[in-house]
Each structure stands twice: as C-alpha cells, then as structure tokens.
Amino acid sequence: MTAARRNDFDVTDTVCVADPRAVEAAVLAILRGMDPSANLAPVKAGFRLFTQLFTGRLPGYVGCDTPYHDARHSLDGALAFARLISAHDGAVAPGQRLGVDRAVLGVVIALFHDAGYVRHMSDTADNGAVYTLTHVTRGAAFLREHLPLLGLGPQAELAAKLIHFTGFEIPLDTLEVPTEADRVLGHMLGTADLMSQTADRCYLEKCRDFLFPEFVACGLAGPAAPGSTACDHPDAMALLATTEPFNETMRRTRLDGEFGSVHRYFADGFGGRNRYREAIDDNLARAELALKAEDPCTVLTRRPKAFTREPLKQLLRQTVS
C-alpha cells in the first residue's frame, strides 16, 4: 500500500495533507455527511486562521519553523480526527453519538493542537522546538484567545482541556471534562494525532531528519554537555532505534489503554480496513529492516518535505489541481 502513496498524501493517497485547501474540502465533506444542516462556519474560519498562523501572517506570530511539527502534521491529524468521529457516529447507537457540534470543535482543536510550537514575536527562543515540553499549554492559551473569534467562545475552556489529550504535560486521568462524551472526544483527538503522524509515508525519515533536530533544540536529544547526564538519543539513529518500542508503548498505554481503543472505528470508515494501522505497521516493519541493515540509509530513501512557513506560502500560491 505505502509503496504507491505520494509523500504528502493521506493514507488513502487521495488528499494532499500538506495543502490546507484540500484538507478543508475533505473535512467539510465529512462533516456535511454527518449532518447536512450543520453550522460549519467555525471550521471554515478555523482553516483561515490556521493558514494565517502557520504562514506568519497572523499578527504577533512568526509562523511555523518546526520541520516535524509542521503544517502538514496538523492538517493530517485534523483529517484523521474528522474521519474517526464520523466513523464512530456511523457505527454506534444514536444515544452514543458525539454529534456534529463536537466534531466541529474537535476539528478546530486538531488544527491547532500544535499551535504552541509557533513562536510569538515577543518570544526569545530562536526556534519553536524550544517549546516542545510546554507546547500543549501554550496551545491551550492560543485556543482560549482565538476560539471566540471563530464563534466557539463558549467551548474555549473545554477546548483548552481537550488539547491536553494530544500531549504529556498533564496526566490524562486528572483532566476533568463535563461529560463522558467529551472525554471520548479527547480520546479521539489523541488517537488521531498519534496515528496520523506514525502512518505518514515518510515517518521514519522525518524522525531522523526533522524530529531529532527538534529534540536537540529542547534538550531531549543530542550529545550530552560536559558534566551532564547523557541523553537517551545522542544521535539520529539512536532516536530511530526507539521507534518500535515507543510505538508499542503508545499502543498499549494510550491507544488501547487510556484512549479505549477508539482507533477501531477507523475500520468502519474504510470498509473494514484500518488504513492508519496498516500504514503504521508498514513503517514499523521498515524500521526493523533499516536497523538490521549494514547501512540504514539504503532503506530510508524517502525524501520528505517540511511544510514550514515559506514552503507553505509557496504551496498556497499554486492552483489546486
């Protein structure tokens, strides 16, 4: 399956997830399928705000400069979330459905779940990756400020809690949300974030070339400074070697643990196939081959592109085909 996929397309190779316009069209179609009469104005406004933020056209922000946590990453997650909640609501009894209003809120949260990486003009850091360990809290503050502008003011505080299901800054069992349905919404946000990025066709190359430098910037990787404790990931290949154990841990503790295996509903949206799980398994098999190879570069041959501020601007100047 993955051999035929284009690098910047989703798991079905039908949506260019680097392009906000293509993802917006796909997401709106999914939400209209849930409820043709739904108010989708907040989603449309959310995509406009997303484009402004990530291209550096939103006043007070410099735009995206993190190659792993780039625009494509968030757009891929938003599409995955929309698919997951739609499939869930189509598979369960009417009383268990989360509804299109929660779907609208969830799409907006997914779009901005990594907004905390985008630097403010007043920030002193020279790259957004410096905020890796606090980016979710920074993203929550962004949602509190900007959701009222999208017509979602009453949901701003809830959104500021739900965004934490995509991170590790707060223990999830300490997050208090109004209803069990809202908690399931958080589980879907976390699931979509984890699975969309690890299903990326270039996931392994992105870990090596993009994520490792981000981890170096925030002190999670790289050579240890004199007199300090050695990092778990002194170089990019050491980070790559943790791919399989990390994913197994996330599968056990989060996807099938705290998130209650909501990923199973992906299969309902794909005619019985969990396309995200299939792509992840392909990546893990390729990681095993790379780590066994005499030269891992003979396996890791894909060439991903980071859709940070300037590449995103360039893409948006192009006409959608």
Secondary structure, DSSP 4 states (H G I P E B T S, - for coil): -GGG--TTB-TTS-SBTT-HHHHHHHHHHHHHHH-TT---HHHHHHHHHHHHHHHT-STTB-----SSSSHHHHHHHHHHHHHHHHHHHHHS-GGG---HHHHHHHHHHHHTTTGGGSPBTT---SSGGGGGGGHHHHHHHHHHHHGGGGT-GGGHHHHHHHGGGGSSSS-GGG---SSHHHHHHHHHHHHHHHHHHHTSTTHHHHIIIIIHHHHHHHTSSSSPPTTSPPPS-SSHHHHHTTHHHHHHHHIIIIIIIITTTGGGHHHHHTTT--HHHHHHHHHHHHHHHHHHSSSGGGT---------HHHHHHHHTSPP-
